[in-house]
Amino acid sequence: MGDVLLSMEGIDKSFPGVHALDRAQFELRTGEVHALVGENGAGKSTLMKILAGIYAKDAGVLLYRGQDVDIPNPRAAQHLGISMIHQELNLMNHLTLAQNVFVGREPRRGFGLMLDESKINAQAQGLFDSMRLRLDPRTKAADLTVAKQQMVEIAKALSFNSQVLIMDEPTAALTDAEIEELFRIIHQLREKGVGIVYISHRLEELKRISDRITVMRYQIFTRNLFERRTSPVLPSMWRDVGGRGGPTRRGGSRRRGGVERDGHGDARTADR
């Protein structure tokens, strides 16, 4: 893992009748896969949608490459190099893969009146080749499996030169073989220095893919992140997600499977 790529500090977010995030914190480094786990409703997706410009934060600071940034919309996030791949994929089935990758940014010819199909296909093919994907950019998105569509979403993110990639439950609809292909791409991106936020409920995946793990607790969203070189016992960690901690240690904290909590139940990050 490299230097700190981004940090979110004191993030608050409320919706009508719901205080979704309360002083939430999160950190991502270059070249790491940082897993974000917790019960449904714990605020994982809300926090990441703030990072991706889908929601506006009510309070807090977002530092990206050491600079305080405001991300008012997804296009602003993409221009910064932050992309999110949602659980529900966003490809347009009637368009080709190349058109999906560069939608809204298509190269044009003839005084800008016509799409330059040969150029857009060549650019998309270059992306696919860099990811070692056997895909024809002229194929319609509707003709791909869910796994291949997900790979196209990743290629689209990389077309923005993304340095932060957020993946929300990326393996939910994949077979074992397709998961292996996804993990190959993730390892490739990590080697290139991309920071990846990996949201998942599948503990076996976390053992294999994550460098660090942050647990978000239901109703408690304050984070005190720290480094601890341990090998967390993931089933014990998962019990903590549900709020069933172990015996209290001296000083009012308790530790389970690499996750340490203070007396208020705040979760902290464990390094693997």
C-alpha positions in Angstrom: 0.0 0.0 0.0 1.2 3.5 -0.8 0.4 7.0 0.4 -2.9 8.3 1.5 -5.0 8.9 -1.6 -8.2 10.3 0.0 -9.6 10.7 3.4 -13.2 11.5 4.6 -13.4 13.2 8.0 -16.5 14.1 10.1 -19.0 13.3 7.3 -22.6 13.9 8.2 -25.6 13.1 6.1 -29.3 13.3 7.0 -32.4 12.4 5.0 -36.0 13.3 6.1 -36.4 11.4 9.4 -33.0 9.6 9.2 -29.6 10.6 10.4 -27.7 8.4 8.0 -24.1 9.3 8.8 -22.7 10.8 11.9 -19.1 12.1 11.8 -18.1 9.2 9.5 -14.4 8.7 8.6 -12.7 6.7 5.9 -9.3 6.5 4.3 -8.0 5.0 1.1 -4.4 4.6 0.0 -2.9 4.1 -3.4 -2.6 0.6 -4.6 -4.9 -1.0 -1.9 -8.2 -2.7 -1.8 -10.0 -1.4 1.3 -13.1 -3.4 2.1 -16.1 -1.7 3.6 -18.5 -4.0 5.4 -21.5 -3.7 7.7 -25.2 -4.5 8.1 -27.7 -3.2 5.6 -28.5 0.3 6.5 -25.2 0.9 8.2 -24.3 3.7 5.8 -21.8 2.1 3.5 -23.4 3.0 0.2 -24.4 6.5 1.5 -20.8 7.3 2.4 -19.5 6.1 -1.0 -22.2 7.9 -2.9 -21.0 11.1 -1.2 -17.5 10.3 -2.5 -18.9 9.6 -6.0 -20.8 12.9 -6.1 -24.3 11.3 -6.0 -25.2 12.7 -2.6 -24.0 16.0 -1.1 -22.5 15.8 2.4 -24.2 18.0 5.1 -20.9 18.4 7.0 -17.3 17.2 7.0 -14.1 17.3 5.0 -13.1 15.3 1.9 -9.4 15.4 1.1 -8.2 14.0 -2.2 -4.5 14.0 -2.9 -4.1 16.3 0.1 -6.5 18.9 -1.3 -9.9 19.8 0.3 -12.4 19.1 -2.5 -16.1 19.5 -3.1 -17.8 16.9 -5.3 -21.2 18.3 -6.4 -22.1 15.6 -8.9 -20.8 12.4 -10.5 -19.2 14.2 -13.5 -17.1 16.2 -11.1 -16.1 13.0 -9.3 -15.1 11.4 -12.7 -13.0 14.5 -13.6 -11.2 14.1 -10.3 -10.6 10.4 -11.1 -13.2 8.9 -8.8 -15.7 6.4 -10.3 -18.3 4.1 -8.8 -19.6 0.8 -10.2 -23.0 0.2 -8.8 -24.6 -3.1 -8.0 -27.2 -2.2 -10.6 -25.2 -1.8 -13.8 -25.8 1.3 -15.9 -25.0 0.2 -19.4 -27.4 1.1 -22.2 -28.3 -2.2 -23.9 -29.0 -0.7 -27.3 -25.5 0.9 -27.6 -22.3 -0.8 -28.5 -19.6 -1.4 -25.9 -17.5 1.4 -27.3 -20.5 3.8 -27.2 -21.2 2.9 -23.6 -17.6 3.5 -22.5 -17.4 7.0 -24.1 -21.1 8.0 -24.0 -21.2 11.8 -23.9 -17.5 12.0 -24.8 -17.6 10.4 -28.3 -15.0 11.5 -30.8 -16.6 13.2 -33.8 -15.8 14.0 -37.3 -17.3 16.1 -40.1 -17.3 19.4 -38.1 -18.7 17.5 -35.1 -21.8 16.4 -36.8 -21.0 12.6 -36.9 -19.6 10.1 -34.5 -16.1 8.9 -35.5 -17.0 5.2 -35.1 -13.5 3.9 -36.1 -11.8 6.1 -33.5 -14.2 5.3 -30.7 -13.9 1.6 -31.5 -10.1 1.8 -31.5 -10.0 3.7 -28.2 -12.3 1.1 -26.6 -10.3 -1.8 -28.0 -7.2 -0.2 -26.4 -8.9 -0.2 -23.0 -10.1 -3.8 -23.4 -6.6 -4.9 -24.5 -5.0 -3.2 -21.5 -7.3 -5.2 -19.2 -6.7 -8.4 -21.2 -10.4 -8.6 -22.1 -11.5 -10.4 -25.2 -14.3 -8.1 -26.2 -15.3 -6.6 -29.5 -16.1 -2.9 -29.0 -18.8 -3.2 -31.7 -20.9 -5.7 -29.7 -24.2 -4.5 -28.3 -24.2 -4.4 -24.5 -27.4 -6.5 -24.5 -25.5 -9.4 -25.9 -23.1 -9.7 -22.9 -23.3 -11.6 -19.6 -23.6 -9.6 -16.4 -19.9 -10.4 -15.7 -18.8 -9.0 -19.0 -21.0 -5.9 -18.6 -19.3 -5.3 -15.3 -15.9 -5.5 -17.0 -17.1 -2.8 -19.5 -18.2 -0.7 -16.5 -14.6 -1.0 -15.1 -13.2 0.0 -18.6 -15.5 3.0 -18.6 -14.2 4.0 -15.2 -10.6 3.6 -16.4 -11.3 5.8 -19.5 -11.6 8.7 -17.0 -8.1 7.8 -15.7 -9.7 6.9 -12.4 -7.4 6.5 -9.4 -10.3 5.7 -7.1 -12.7 2.9 -8.0 -15.7 2.1 -5.8 -17.3 -1.4 -6.2 -20.6 -2.0 -4.6 -21.3 -5.7 -4.1 -19.5 -6.5 -7.4 -19.8 -10.3 -7.2 -23.5 -10.5 -6.3 -24.6 -11.9 -9.6 -21.4 -13.6 -10.7 -20.4 -17.3 -11.0 -17.2 -18.6 -9.3 -15.3 -18.4 -12.7 -16.5 -14.9 -13.3 -15.4 -13.9 -9.8 -11.9 -15.1 -10.5 -11.9 -13.0 -13.7 -13.0 -9.9 -11.6 -10.3 -10.6 -9.0 -7.7 -10.8 -11.8 -8.7 -7.3 -13.0 -8.7 -6.0 -9.4 -5.2 -7.3 -8.8 -4.1 -5.7 -12.0 -5.5 -2.3 -11.0 -4.0 -2.5 -7.6 -0.6 -3.1 -9.1 -1.1 0.1 -11.2 -1.7 2.1 -8.0 -5.5 2.4 -8.2 -7.2 2.6 -4.8 -10.3 0.3 -4.7 -13.1 0.5 -2.2 -14.8 -2.9 -2.1 -18.2 -3.2 -0.5 -19.3 -6.8 0.2 -21.1 -9.1 2.5 -19.1 -12.2 1.4 -16.4 -12.9 4.0 -14.5 -15.4 2.0 -13.9 -12.8 -0.6 -12.5 -10.4 2.0 -9.9 -12.9 3.0 -8.6 -13.0 -0.6 -9.0 -9.5 -2.0 -8.7 -6.9 0.8 -5.7 -5.2 2.3 -7.7 -3.4 5.0 -11.2 -3.8 6.3 -13.5 -1.1 7.9 -16.6 -2.2 9.7 -19.5 0.3 9.8 -21.8 -0.3 12.7 -25.6 0.1 12.5 -26.6 3.4 14.0 -23.1 4.4 15.1 -21.1 6.0 12.2 -18.1 7.6 13.9 -14.8 6.0 12.8 -11.5 6.1 14.5 -9.1 4.6 11.9 -5.8 3.2 12.8 -3.2 0.7 11.5 -2.8 -2.7 13.2 -0.7 -5.4 11.5 -2.8 -8.4 12.3 -4.6 -11.2 10.6 -8.3 -10.6 11.5 -10.5 -13.5 12.3 -13.3 -12.6 9.9 -16.2 -14.5 11.4 -15.5 -12.8 14.8 -15.3 -9.5 12.9 -18.7 -10.2 11.3 -20.3 -10.9 14.7 -19.1 -7.4 15.6 -21.0 -5.9 12.7 -24.2 -7.2 14.4 -23.1 -5.5 17.6 -22.2 -8.5 19.7 -18.8 -7.6 21.0 -16.5 -9.5 23.3 -15.6 -8.7 26.9 -14.5 -5.2 27.7 -10.8 -4.6 28.1 -9.0 -2.3 30.5 -9.6 1.3 29.3 -13.1 0.7 28.1 -12.3 -1.0 24.7 -12.9 -4.4 23.4 -11.2 -6.2 20.6 -12.5 -8.9 18.2 -10.8 -10.4 15.2 -8.6 -7.3 14.4 -11.4 -4.8 15.0 -11.0 -2.7 18.1 -13.9 -0.7 19.6 -14.0 2.0 22.2 -16.6 2.1 24.9 -19.1 3.7 22.5 -19.0 0.9 20.0 -17.1 2.8 17.4 -15.5 0.7 14.7 -11.9 0.9 13.7 -9.9 -0.4 10.7 -7.9 -3.6 10.8 -4.9 -4.1 8.4 -4.5 -7.6 7.1 
